[in-house]
């Protein structure tokens, strides 16, 4: 970490607070390292690296707050500080820019009276020996793949990432955190034949120990084994579908803004305490946040706004029992900020494989692109790969068509699996980070339509 | 408009000598084995967002990428530490690593980069050609060449942050006022971005500065339905000149219609796609399927279809990929997928990736062009792009669009009879191996008895609508296409079809700018849900 730069910046910021040019500031400094390898597999079995990268970077994100002529208001701006331009010039720019944005004033979070306990979010091996970690994972992958019968490997990717972050502000808040991340991806298909389908999956973890390379390859190989001739699904305006933990976690993550007071302030749809969400005769939804689970991406001692992070229930038995009250918008709405943050935790339900016997449903193994509208709480996607299971147990592989749904209805009469799984979408992903621990699967019987072929076309 | 090329500032130009030194170090004594380049990326972006809160932000990001190609493997080191001694050390380490690998290869291939005189100038767009030539002559290897996108410096809003922030506020307030009780919220975001690249290898030093503006207007109804207008281009504030009361009134009326819209029944419908949705279909259809990495890694169906000579669409199914779009429709500027050269220093040129249903060779980056697919190696294209210096490079699309037809929109509606218009895109996804395609639209507008009714529809569950079909079925169902511009039906200006501001997150991983577009297209039927 470039401590000289940080000191120069904070000294100059403090001076500007003292002379009244600023009312406050906060700075997030991050050092990051990444080892990136992309592989082809000309023989369909072993890894051939065609792109090998090492990346070192540092980033400084500064927010400044400047006094306003209007009482109760504050000027705000956010800038990236860079080490190659003079600091004073950049700070003056930030102050000038803050005059372009007027907001209601709020108090930043200061240093807490009791320091929250640090949370384990870093594997020292990834931090200290990334090359060794990468080589070990390559070997494990190659050995595991050699045992995956009937599969041809097309490509793979491996990212070994580490970052160190320091967060400070003008109210005396100061803390650091470390994060390690592994990302492993593979694309494979059936060996020995021409295919029109592939299995393209990835797995992530915070530690080497948690990256189950062998289990990942096995799961991919199981998916490859079922690939074969497929049909478009049939059109049905009231379908029953089975989805996995990945889709379920994305759906619940899309619900989260409606459980945050920010939506109330922004005049967007939101759920109030005692509101019902879902219900009926199925499994109850019990949703909470937990920032303390070791080695998950949203685990942290502090919430994003600098408050000590706390866990707690948001929905109990389909009733909203609490909301996320952030520091800034809680003050705007005259609500007590509560620091609720962290990974989504959902209680298991009762669904077991035997419950699916005799039921007609479509299992969506993979959505092409699950687009969820967090305001309307609707979603829609093409089916990249699925299985239609008839009531007599006949299974047809399905592909194509469009499945759409409405979350408010989907959680009525639904069943959640009795088994639990974990989802970790790392911070370095294209999508926002997401940590989830909850049911592996969900059976949805309400609020789903499928568009595909009609019986007349058959 | 009096436009000039966006200049390269002196502070950035001062990096050229160091880049030259780094290339020399990367290749030192091994020019017959290795090929190296150094690329400096610089992002300077201002953004103002006004809704219930206001934000102003500056994004600055600069990084350097050192690249060595040894055999068919790329070795890269990337950093935003610009200390010359540290960079030269890193260059030496990378060179040693690449050489050690090279020496393990039997009969390794060696790449030789093109010189300026090797370049097919006649195939380049005019703004590229004009900026390469110095007093009508080709530049020397050590003479830096700068390419700048055109903008009108006389419009003060382009360079003024306070004026831009004021404009955001005015637009947001105008939407809120026009909407009144019909809206829960309204907002406007304006972004101005200058994205510069400095490139050096043994044959050339060149730079580009791409200046773009984006205006994002939105209206949100009480039940949370959002209607937006995304207006942008590779230009200054002139890109936002068309934002007026009429446009804002239309946005608000559309929001109100969407709030009370009926829902379609899931099924197949006759569809007319607008340039925005047409573009997403082009991008997802044989756009991703024709990317060089998916082809060479065995992850695309295209090389097999091409080898067998199978047609994948009808006579109307022609798709172009072209980074060199500097004017489109009646608009005198390009869009955000436009560049002069890609992230490996290869100059933009158009490529027909699908010609009347027939597939061409893929869109290649350097390594894909050398390795090739089951049809063998093929021409290098200007498609080597990365999200930023922090991420790997891959073959990526630039501007992808269908070629134009000969109908007006009214004529297409008449041919349509009963169906829907899909005008505003909402995402899309590719399946290069399985030839699946999905393109989203925010809502559908009804066409009845050959006329637009103005009535809007949402998806079966009240959300956006996905249009999905197997790609060959879809591309065989094109009935007719519109002209590029109804004001210039014979395209006497020689313009490209309208491309819309867009982005691409290939396989949900790497985000890059990608324009996409084309004419209005009438499709016989598409699955909608």
Interface residues (C-beta under 8 A of the other chain):
Chain A: X34 X36 X38 X40 X49 X50 X51 X52 X53 X54 X55 X56 X57 X58 X76 X77 X78 X79 X80 X81 X82 X83 X84 X93 X94 X96 X97 X98 X99 X100 X101 X102 X103 X152 X154 X155 X187 X189 X194 X195 X196 X197 X198 X200 X232 X235 X236 X237 X265 X266 X267 X268 X269 X368 X369 X371 X373 X375 X376 X378 X379 X380 X381 X382 X384 X399 X400 X401 X402 X403 X404 X405 X406 X409 X429 X430 X431 X447 X448 X449 X450 X451 X452 X454
Chain B: X48 X50 X51 X52 X53 X54 X55 X56 X57 X58 X59 X60 X61 X62 X63 X72 X73 X74 X75 X76 X77 X78 X79 X80 X81 X82 X97 X161 X162 X165 X166 X184 X185 X220 X223 X224 X225 X226 X265 X266 X267 X268 X296 X297 X298 X299 X301 X304 X367 X371 X389 X390 X391 X392 X393 X426 X427 X428 X429 X431 X433 X434 X435 X436 X437 X438 X440 X459 X460 X461 X462 X463 X464 X465 X466 X467 X468 X469 X470 X505 X507 X508 X509 X510 X511 X527 X528 X529
